[in-house]
Amino acid sequence: MKERIKKPYYAFDPNEAHFLFERTFIFDSQQTLFAKIPRIIHRLYFPKYALMILAGSVVAFILVCFLFSTFFTLTNNLTKILGLIPIVGIVAILYLLRHYVQIYFEIHSIKKLYKKAKWPVECYCAFFEEGIYIKSIDMDGVFYWDDFMTLGCCKEALVLHFCPAGTQSGKFFKQYYPRLDNVYIFIDGDEKILELIKLVDDQVGDLVAFKS
């Protein structure tokens, strides 16, 4: 397995940046954290649009079948259009299956990481106007907010996504973090962090994907 941290990355000097506040999150119970992880991951990656497309295609197919069996006569062109609706539904189902397989492996990967950790587990974060400093079991570095491709945010957690390995940013960060794993900070409903992330999203521009 590749190492997670080859060397820490420092985007800026924390001593010269505009410090806001800091947090230290301590997890005493592996069992308690493991019970939360699946719920948090499913919330962060809930496939709302795929489910809406699937539900819409099912409703549309039933409605069109009813209308044409009751009021209209099917032509060849209309039959082709009708045949496209279940195809859209099948594509949505395949996407959802792929999505939940990825979610399963994501949960498995996080639990595997924490199983190897020495308990209690500690995560330290310092927040600046410019970015964030993280020191945890799988991350050590100082980042500008827009060093990340996107941030996922819900009440329980903040997840930082690197750009893919094939991109220019991803190639750069691989020299520091060979695996480019998603970085999870379990914030446990910290209102000050949530308020800051909203401000960051306003300043950087659609950086954050908020999940209710």
C-alpha positions in Angstrom: 0.0 0.0 0.0 1.3 3.4 -0.9 2.2 5.8 1.9 -0.3 8.5 2.5 2.1 11.3 3.4 5.5 11.5 1.6 6.3 14.9 2.9 4.0 17.7 4.3 3.0 20.5 1.9 3.0 24.1 3.1 1.2 26.5 0.8 1.9 29.5 3.2 3.6 30.3 6.5 0.9 30.0 9.2 2.8 32.6 11.3 2.4 35.2 8.6 -1.2 34.3 7.7 -4.5 35.7 9.1 -5.3 33.3 11.9 -9.0 32.8 12.8 -9.3 29.9 15.2 -8.2 26.3 15.9 -9.8 23.1 16.8 -8.6 19.8 18.2 -10.9 16.8 17.7 -10.3 13.8 19.9 -12.0 10.5 19.4 -11.9 8.1 22.3 -14.1 5.3 21.0 -13.5 3.4 17.8 -16.9 1.8 18.1 -18.7 5.2 18.3 -16.8 6.7 15.4 -17.4 3.6 13.2 -21.1 3.8 13.9 -21.1 7.3 12.5 -18.9 6.9 9.4 -21.5 5.1 7.1 -24.2 7.7 7.9 -21.8 10.6 7.3 -20.4 9.2 4.0 -23.9 8.4 2.7 -25.0 12.0 3.6 -22.0 13.6 1.9 -22.4 11.6 -1.3 -26.2 11.2 -1.5 -27.0 10.7 -5.2 -30.0 13.1 -5.3 -30.0 13.8 -9.0 -29.6 10.2 -10.1 -32.5 9.2 -7.9 -34.6 12.0 -9.3 -33.8 10.9 -12.9 -34.7 7.3 -12.0 -38.0 8.3 -10.4 -38.8 10.7 -13.2 -38.2 8.0 -15.9 -40.4 5.5 -14.1 -43.2 8.0 -13.7 -42.8 9.2 -17.3 -42.9 5.6 -18.7 -46.1 4.7 -16.8 -47.8 8.0 -17.8 -46.8 7.7 -21.5 -48.0 4.0 -21.6 -51.3 5.0 -20.0 -51.9 7.9 -22.4 -51.1 6.0 -25.6 -53.0 2.9 -24.5 -56.0 5.0 -23.7 -56.1 8.0 -26.0 -53.5 7.7 -28.8 -52.2 5.3 -31.4 -48.5 4.6 -31.3 -46.5 5.4 -34.4 -43.0 4.2 -35.1 -41.4 7.4 -34.0 -43.4 7.5 -30.8 -42.5 3.9 -30.1 -38.8 4.9 -30.4 -39.3 7.8 -28.0 -41.2 5.5 -25.6 -38.3 3.0 -25.8 -35.8 5.7 -24.7 -37.4 6.2 -21.4 -36.5 2.8 -19.9 -33.0 3.2 -21.3 -32.6 6.4 -19.3 -33.9 4.5 -16.2 -31.4 1.7 -16.8 -28.5 4.1 -17.1 -29.6 5.7 -13.8 -29.8 2.3 -12.1 -26.3 1.4 -13.3 -25.0 4.7 -12.1 -26.6 4.2 -8.7 -25.1 0.6 -8.5 -21.6 2.0 -9.3 -22.1 4.8 -6.8 -23.0 2.5 -3.9 -20.1 0.2 -4.7 -17.8 3.3 -4.5 -19.4 4.3 -1.2 -18.9 0.8 0.2 -15.1 1.0 -0.6 -14.9 4.5 0.7 -16.4 3.5 4.0 -14.2 0.4 4.1 -11.1 2.5 3.4 -11.8 5.0 6.2 -12.5 2.3 8.7 -9.3 0.5 7.7 -7.4 3.7 8.3 -8.8 4.2 11.8 -8.4 0.5 12.7 -4.7 0.9 12.4 -4.6 4.1 14.4 -3.5 4.4 18.0 -6.5 5.3 20.2 -7.6 7.9 21.2 -7.2 9.5 17.8 -6.6 13.2 17.5 -7.1 15.7 14.6 -5.8 19.2 14.9 -7.0 22.0 12.5 -6.0 25.7 12.4 -8.2 27.9 10.2 -7.0 31.0 8.4 -8.5 33.4 6.0 -6.1 32.0 3.4 -6.6 28.3 4.1 -6.3 25.5 6.6 -3.6 23.6 8.5 -4.4 19.9 9.2 -2.5 17.5 11.4 -4.1 14.1 11.7 -3.4 10.4 11.2 -3.7 10.7 7.4 -2.8 14.3 6.7 -0.1 16.9 7.5 0.0 20.1 5.6 -1.0 23.7 5.1 -3.3 24.5 2.1 -5.0 27.4 0.4 -8.7 26.8 0.2 -8.6 26.5 -3.6 -5.7 24.0 -3.5 -8.6 21.5 -3.4 -10.9 20.6 -6.3 -13.9 20.8 -4.0 -15.0 20.6 -0.4 -17.9 18.5 0.8 -19.6 19.7 3.9 -22.4 18.4 6.2 -23.1 19.0 9.9 -20.9 16.1 11.0 -17.9 16.3 8.6 -15.8 18.3 6.2 -14.2 16.4 3.3 -11.4 17.8 1.2 -11.0 16.4 -2.3 -7.8 16.7 -4.3 -7.9 17.0 -8.0 -7.4 13.7 -9.9 -3.9 12.4 -10.4 -4.0 13.1 -14.2 -4.6 16.8 -13.8 -1.9 19.4 -13.3 -2.8 20.0 -9.7 -3.1 16.3 -9.0 0.4 15.6 -10.5 1.8 18.3 -8.2 0.2 17.0 -5.0 1.2 13.4 -5.7 4.8 14.3 -4.8 3.5 15.1 -1.3 0.5 12.7 -1.0 1.0 9.7 -3.3 -2.5 8.4 -2.9 -4.5 11.6 -3.1 -7.0 10.2 -0.7 -10.0 12.3 0.4 -9.3 13.9 3.7 -12.2 13.7 6.3 -12.4 16.1 9.3 -15.2 14.9 11.6 -16.3 18.3 13.0 -19.3 17.1 15.1 -21.6 20.0 14.3 -19.1 22.8 15.0 -21.1 25.9 14.1 -18.0 28.2 13.8 -16.5 25.8 11.2 -19.7 25.6 9.3 -20.1 29.4 9.2 -16.5 29.7 8.0 -17.0 27.2 5.2 -20.0 29.2 4.0 -17.9 32.3 3.8 -15.1 30.4 2.0 -17.6 29.2 -0.6 -18.8 32.8 -1.2 -15.2 34.0 -1.6 -13.8 31.3 -3.7 -16.9 30.6 -5.7 -18.8 27.3 -5.7 -16.0 25.5 -4.0 -18.2 23.7 -1.4 -20.9 21.1 -1.9 -23.2 21.5 1.1 -25.2 18.4 2.2 -28.1 18.7 4.6 
